[in-house]
Amino acid sequence: MPYEIVKDSIALDQAGAAVTFHLSVFGVEKSCSISATALHSLDEGLGGDLLAIFDTHRLRIAQRAFAHLSRDLLVSGVTLRALDF
């Protein structure tokens, strides 16, 4: 695959409003985040732990982040929101 989530880069941001991660795109690391609202929408509002939701949907999240980043490979990162899913 031309992209993958970098191991040990997944973390809850300080405010608890997003999960941040690094995505390696063609060997270049990009800083990404996904909002808590987007994660809860993926979880269908069940109210699970954000990191557990991320882990469950990591492939879909990586695919969506890559789709955004592949439009312009010069950008340094992307923030995924609920409307992106």
DSSP file (Angstrom, degrees, kcal/mol; ACC not computed):
  #  RESIDUE AA STRUCTURE BP1 BP2  ACC     N-H-->O    O-->H-N    N-H-->O    O-->H-N    TCO  KAPPA ALPHA  PHI   PSI    X-CA   Y-CA   Z-CA
    1    1 A M              0   0    0      0, 0.0    25,-0.1     0, 0.0     0, 0.0   0.000 360.0 360.0 360.0 148.1    0.0    0.0    0.0
    2    2 A P        +     0   0    0      0, 0.0    24,-3.4     0, 0.0     2,-0.3   0.471 360.0  38.8 -79.8   0.2    1.2    3.5   -0.6
    3    3 A Y  E     +A   25   0A   0     22,-0.2     2,-0.3    23,-0.1    22,-0.2  -0.990  58.4 167.3-147.6 153.2    0.2    4.6    2.9
    4    4 A E  E     -A   24   0A   0     20,-1.4    20,-3.2    -2,-0.3     2,-0.4  -0.958  40.4-103.7-161.7 150.8    0.1    3.2    6.4
    5    5 A I  E     -A   23   0A   0     -2,-0.3     2,-0.3    18,-0.2    18,-0.2  -0.645  44.5-118.0 -76.3 129.6   -0.5    4.5    9.9
    6    6 A V    >   -     0   0    0     16,-2.7     3,-1.4    -2,-0.4    16,-0.4  -0.521  31.3-113.3 -72.1 127.7    2.8    4.8   11.7
    7    7 A K  T 3  S+     0   0    0     -2,-0.3    -1,-0.1     1,-0.3    -3,-0.0  -0.262  97.5  16.7 -60.0 147.6    3.0    2.6   14.8
    8    8 A D  T 3  S+     0   0    0      1,-0.1    -1,-0.3    -3,-0.1    -2,-0.1   0.646  99.0 100.1  63.4  18.6    3.2    4.3   18.1
    9    9 A S    <   +     0   0    0     -3,-1.4     2,-0.5    13,-0.1    -2,-0.1   0.455  51.0 104.5-106.8  -2.8    2.0    7.6   16.6
   10   10 A I        +     0   0    0     -4,-0.2     2,-0.3    11,-0.1    11,-0.2  -0.671  44.9 150.9 -85.8 125.7   -1.6    7.3   17.7
   11   11 A A  E     -B   20   0A   0      9,-2.4     9,-3.1    -2,-0.5     2,-0.4  -0.995  48.0-111.8-152.4 153.0   -2.5    9.6   20.7
   12   12 A L  E     -B   19   0A   0     -2,-0.3     7,-0.2     7,-0.2    -2,-0.0  -0.727  44.5-116.9 -81.3 132.4   -5.4   11.4   22.2
   13   13 A D    >   -     0   0    0      5,-2.7     3,-1.3    -2,-0.4     5,-0.1  -0.231  29.1-101.9 -68.8 166.0   -4.8   15.2   21.9
   14   14 A Q  T 3  S+     0   0    0      1,-0.3    -1,-0.1     2,-0.1    -2,-0.0   0.812 121.9  47.9 -61.3 -33.4   -4.5   17.2   25.2
   15   15 A A  T 3  S-     0   0    0      3,-0.0    -1,-0.3     1,-0.0    -2,-0.0   0.606 105.8-126.6 -83.2 -11.4   -8.1   18.6   25.0
   16   16 A G  S <  S+     0   0    0     -3,-1.3    -2,-0.1     2,-0.2    34,-0.1   0.671  79.9 114.9  74.8  16.4   -9.5   15.1   24.3
   17   17 A A  S    S+     0   0    0      1,-0.1    19,-2.7    18,-0.1    20,-0.3   0.452  77.2  13.3 -98.1  -2.0  -11.3   16.5   21.2
   18   18 A A  E     - C   0  35A   0     17,-0.3    -5,-2.7    18,-0.1     2,-0.5  -0.988  65.1-121.6-162.5 162.3   -9.4   14.5   18.6
   19   19 A V  E     -BC  12  34A   0     15,-2.3    15,-2.2    -2,-0.3     2,-0.3  -0.971  30.6-154.6-110.8 129.8   -7.1   11.6   18.0
   20   20 A T  E     +BC  11  33A   0     -9,-3.1    -9,-2.4    -2,-0.5     2,-0.3  -0.764  21.0 159.2-104.1 151.4   -3.8   12.4   16.3
   21   21 A F  E     - C   0  32A   0     11,-2.7    11,-3.2    -2,-0.3     2,-0.4  -0.977  35.7-115.8-160.1 164.0   -1.7   10.1   14.2
   22   22 A H  E     - C   0  31A   0    -16,-0.4   -16,-2.7    -2,-0.3     2,-0.5  -0.915  22.1-159.6-109.1 136.2    1.0   10.0   11.6
   23   23 A L  E     -AC   5  30A   0      7,-2.6     7,-2.2    -2,-0.4     2,-0.7  -0.969  11.8-142.1-116.1 123.5    0.3    8.6    8.2
   24   24 A S  E     -AC   4  29A   0    -20,-3.2   -20,-1.4    -2,-0.5     2,-0.6  -0.772  20.5-172.7 -85.5 116.6    3.2    7.5    6.0
   25   25 A V  E >  S-AC   3  28A   0      3,-3.1     3,-1.8    -2,-0.7   -22,-0.2  -0.944  73.7 -24.4-116.2 111.5    2.3    8.4    2.4
   26   26 A F  T 3  S-     0   0    0    -24,-3.4    -1,-0.2    -2,-0.6   -23,-0.1   0.863 129.3 -49.9  51.4  38.4    4.8    7.1   -0.2
   27   27 A G  T 3  S+     0   0    0    -25,-0.3     2,-0.5     1,-0.2    -1,-0.3   0.388 117.5 110.9  86.5  -2.6    7.4    7.1    2.7
   28   28 A V  E <   -C   25   0A   0     -3,-1.8    -3,-3.1    -5,-0.0     2,-0.3  -0.914  66.1-129.3-108.4 127.8    6.7   10.7    3.9
   29   29 A E  E     -C   24   0A   0     -2,-0.5     2,-0.4    -5,-0.2    -5,-0.2  -0.585  23.4-169.4 -80.0 134.0    5.1   11.1    7.3
   30   30 A K  E     -C   23   0A   0     -7,-2.2    -7,-2.6    -2,-0.3     2,-0.5  -0.954  22.1-124.3-120.2 140.2    2.1   13.4    7.4
   31   31 A S  E     +Cd  22  77A   0     45,-2.1    47,-1.1    -2,-0.4     2,-0.3  -0.731  39.2 173.4 -85.6 127.6    0.4   14.6   10.7
   32   32 A C  E     -Cd  21  78A   0    -11,-3.2   -11,-2.7    -2,-0.5     2,-0.3  -0.895  14.8-173.9-132.0 159.8   -3.2   13.8   10.8
   33   33 A S  E     -Cd  20  79A   0     45,-1.9    47,-3.3    -2,-0.3     2,-0.4  -0.986  12.2-151.9-148.8 158.3   -6.1   14.0   13.3
   34   34 A I  E     -Cd  19  80A   0    -15,-2.2   -15,-2.3    -2,-0.3    47,-0.2  -0.999  28.2-118.9-132.3 129.9   -9.7   12.9   13.5
   35   35 A S  E  >  -C   18   0A   0     45,-2.4     4,-2.1    -2,-0.4   -17,-0.3  -0.224  18.7-119.8 -68.3 155.3  -12.2   14.8   15.5
   36   36 A A  H  > S+     0   0    0    -19,-2.7     4,-2.6     1,-0.2     5,-0.2   0.861 115.5  56.9 -61.0 -36.1  -14.0   13.2   18.4
   37   37 A T  H  > S+     0   0    0    -20,-0.3     4,-1.9     2,-0.2    -1,-0.2   0.908 106.5  48.6 -62.7 -42.0  -17.3   13.9   16.6
   38   38 A A  H  > S+     0   0    0     42,-0.2     4,-1.9     2,-0.2    -2,-0.2   0.903 111.5  49.8 -64.7 -40.8  -16.1   11.9   13.6
   39   39 A L  H  X S+     0   0    0     -4,-2.1     4,-1.7     1,-0.2    -2,-0.2   0.914 110.3  49.8 -64.1 -42.3  -15.0    9.0   15.8
   40   40 A H  H  <>S+     0   0    0     -4,-2.6     5,-3.1     1,-0.2     6,-0.3   0.848 108.3  53.5 -66.5 -32.2  -18.4    9.0   17.5
   41   41 A S  H ><5S+     0   0    0     -4,-1.9     3,-1.0     3,-0.2    -1,-0.2   0.880 108.0  50.0 -69.1 -35.6  -20.2    9.0   14.2
   42   42 A L  H 3<5S+     0   0    0     -4,-1.9    -2,-0.2     1,-0.2    -1,-0.2   0.842 110.4  50.6 -65.7 -32.7  -18.1    5.9   13.1
   43   43 A D  T ><5S-     0   0    0     -4,-1.7     3,-1.0    -5,-0.2    -1,-0.2   0.401 115.1-121.4 -84.3   1.6  -19.1    4.3   16.4
   44   44 A E  T < 5 -     0   0    0     -3,-1.0    -3,-0.2     1,-0.2    -2,-0.1   0.834  63.9 -62.7  58.1  36.1  -22.7    5.1   15.6
   45   45 A G  T 3 <S+     0   0    0     -5,-3.1    -1,-0.2    -6,-0.1    -4,-0.1   0.673  95.6 136.2  71.4  18.6  -23.0    7.2   18.8
   46   46 A L    <   -     0   0    0     -3,-1.0    -2,-0.1    -6,-0.3    -1,-0.1   0.632  66.3-125.2 -75.4 -11.9  -22.4    4.2   21.2
   47   47 A G        +     0   0    0     -7,-0.2     3,-0.1     1,-0.1    -7,-0.1   0.796  49.2 163.3  78.1  29.6  -20.1    6.4   23.3
   48   48 A G        -     0   0    0      1,-0.2     2,-0.2    -8,-0.1    -1,-0.1  -0.176  49.6 -73.8 -74.9 171.5  -17.0    4.2   23.2
   49   49 A D     >  -     0   0    0      1,-0.1     4,-2.5     2,-0.0     5,-0.2  -0.452  41.7-130.1 -65.1 134.5  -13.5    5.2   24.1
   50   50 A L  H  > S+     0   0    0      1,-0.2     4,-2.5     2,-0.2     5,-0.1   0.882 106.2  47.9 -58.9 -42.5  -11.9    7.3   21.3
   51   51 A L  H  > S+     0   0    0      2,-0.2     4,-2.3     1,-0.2    -1,-0.2   0.864 112.0  50.2 -68.8 -34.1   -8.8    5.2   21.0
   52   52 A A  H  > S+     0   0    0      2,-0.2     4,-2.1     1,-0.2    -2,-0.2   0.897 111.0  49.0 -68.5 -39.9  -10.7    2.0   20.9
   53   53 A I  H  X S+     0   0    0     -4,-2.5     4,-2.0     2,-0.2    -2,-0.2   0.929 110.9  51.1 -63.2 -44.6  -13.0    3.4   18.2
   54   54 A F  H  < S+     0   0    0     -4,-2.5     4,-0.3     1,-0.2    -2,-0.2   0.931 109.8  49.5 -57.1 -47.1   -9.9    4.5   16.2
   55   55 A D  H >< S+     0   0    0     -4,-2.3     3,-0.8     1,-0.2    -1,-0.2   0.883 110.3  50.8 -62.2 -38.9   -8.4    1.1   16.5
   56   56 A T  H 3< S+     0   0    0     -4,-2.1    -1,-0.2     1,-0.2     3,-0.2   0.867 122.5  31.0 -64.7 -37.3  -11.6   -0.6   15.3
   57   57 A H  T 3X S+     0   0    0     -4,-2.0     4,-2.5     1,-0.2    -1,-0.2   0.083  80.6 122.3-111.1  21.9  -11.9    1.7   12.2
   58   58 A R  H <> S+     0   0    0     -3,-0.8     4,-2.6    -4,-0.3     5,-0.2   0.837  73.7  51.8 -59.0 -37.3   -8.2    2.4   11.6
   59   59 A L  H  > S+     0   0    0     -4,-0.2     4,-2.4    -3,-0.2    -1,-0.2   0.936 112.6  44.8 -65.7 -46.1   -8.3    1.0    8.0
   60   60 A R  H  > S+     0   0    0      2,-0.2     4,-2.2     1,-0.2    -2,-0.2   0.900 114.1  50.0 -63.8 -41.1  -11.2    3.2    7.0
   61   61 A I  H  X S+     0   0    0     -4,-2.5     4,-2.5     2,-0.2    -2,-0.2   0.917 111.5  48.4 -63.9 -44.1   -9.7    6.3    8.7
   62   62 A A  H  X S+     0   0    0     -4,-2.6     4,-2.6    -5,-0.2    -2,-0.2   0.901 110.9  51.1 -63.6 -40.9   -6.3    5.7    6.9
   63   63 A Q  H  X S+     0   0    0     -4,-2.4     4,-2.2     2,-0.2    -1,-0.2   0.917 112.1  46.2 -62.1 -43.4   -8.1    5.3    3.6
   64   64 A R  H  X S+     0   0    0     -4,-2.2     4,-1.8     2,-0.2    -2,-0.2   0.906 112.9  49.3 -67.8 -41.4  -10.0    8.6    4.1
   65   65 A A  H  X S+     0   0    0     -4,-2.5     4,-2.7     1,-0.2     5,-0.2   0.924 111.7  49.3 -63.4 -43.3   -6.9   10.5    5.2
   66   66 A F  H  X S+     0   0    0     -4,-2.6     4,-2.7     1,-0.2    -2,-0.2   0.896 106.8  56.1 -62.8 -39.7   -4.9    9.2    2.2
   67   67 A A  H  < S+     0   0    0     -4,-2.2     4,-0.5     1,-0.2    -1,-0.2   0.904 112.2  42.6 -58.9 -41.3   -7.8   10.2   -0.1
   68   68 A H  H >X S+     0   0    0     -4,-1.8     3,-0.9     1,-0.2     4,-0.5   0.930 116.8  46.4 -69.9 -45.3   -7.5   13.8    1.2
   69   69 A L  H >< S+     0   0    0     -4,-2.7     3,-0.9     1,-0.2     6,-0.2   0.813 103.3  62.5 -70.1 -30.0   -3.7   13.9    1.2
   70   70 A S  T 3< S+     0   0    0     -4,-2.7     3,-0.4     1,-0.2    -1,-0.2   0.685  90.9  68.2 -72.6 -15.2   -3.4   12.4   -2.3
   71   71 A R  T <4 S+     0   0    0     -3,-0.9     2,-0.3    -4,-0.5    -1,-0.2   0.839 123.1   9.7 -67.8 -32.0   -5.2   15.4   -3.7
   72   72 A D    X<  -     0   0    0     -3,-0.9     3,-1.6    -4,-0.5    -1,-0.3  -0.760  65.9-170.5-150.5  97.8   -2.2   17.5   -2.8
   73   73 A L  T 3  S+     0   0    0     -3,-0.4    -3,-0.1     1,-0.3   -48,-0.1   0.571  81.9  70.2 -69.1  -8.3    0.9   15.7   -1.7
   74   74 A L  T 3  S+     0   0    0     -5,-0.1    -1,-0.3     2,-0.0     2,-0.1   0.665  75.0  99.7 -83.6 -16.1    2.6   19.0   -0.6
   75   75 A V  S <  S-     0   0    0     -3,-1.6     3,-0.1    -6,-0.2    -3,-0.0  -0.379  70.8-139.1 -70.0 151.5    0.2   19.5    2.4
   76   76 A S        -     0   0    0      1,-0.2   -45,-2.1   -46,-0.1     2,-0.3   0.618  68.1 -29.8 -89.1 -13.0    1.6   18.5    5.7
   77   77 A G  E     -d   31   0A   0    -47,-0.2     2,-0.3   -55,-0.1   -45,-0.2  -0.989  52.4-123.2 179.3-176.1   -1.5   16.9    7.1
   78   78 A V  E     -d   32   0A   0    -47,-1.1   -45,-1.9    -2,-0.3     2,-0.5  -0.993   8.3-143.2-150.4 149.7   -5.2   16.7    7.4
   79   79 A T  E     -d   33   0A   0     -2,-0.3     2,-0.4   -47,-0.2   -45,-0.2  -0.982  22.4-147.4-115.7 120.4   -8.0   16.8   10.0
   80   80 A L  E     -d   34   0A   0    -47,-3.3   -45,-2.4    -2,-0.5   -42,-0.2  -0.712  16.5-170.3 -89.9 136.8  -10.9   14.5    9.4
   81   81 A R    >   -     0   0    0     -2,-0.4     3,-1.9   -47,-0.2     4,-0.3  -0.706  40.1 -94.3-119.9 172.0  -14.3   15.5   10.4
   82   82 A A  G >  S+     0   0    0      1,-0.3     3,-1.7    -2,-0.2    -1,-0.0   0.843 121.1  60.0 -57.2 -36.5  -17.7   13.7   10.7
   83   83 A L  G 3  S+     0   0    0      1,-0.3    -1,-0.3     2,-0.2    -3,-0.0   0.654  91.2  70.6 -69.1 -13.9  -18.7   14.9    7.2
   84   84 A D  G <         0   0    0     -3,-1.9    -1,-0.3     1,-0.2    -2,-0.2   0.604 360.0 360.0 -76.3 -10.8  -15.7   13.1    5.7
   85   85 A F    <         0   0    0     -3,-1.7    -1,-0.2    -4,-0.3    -2,-0.2   0.391 360.0 360.0-114.7 360.0  -17.3    9.8    6.5
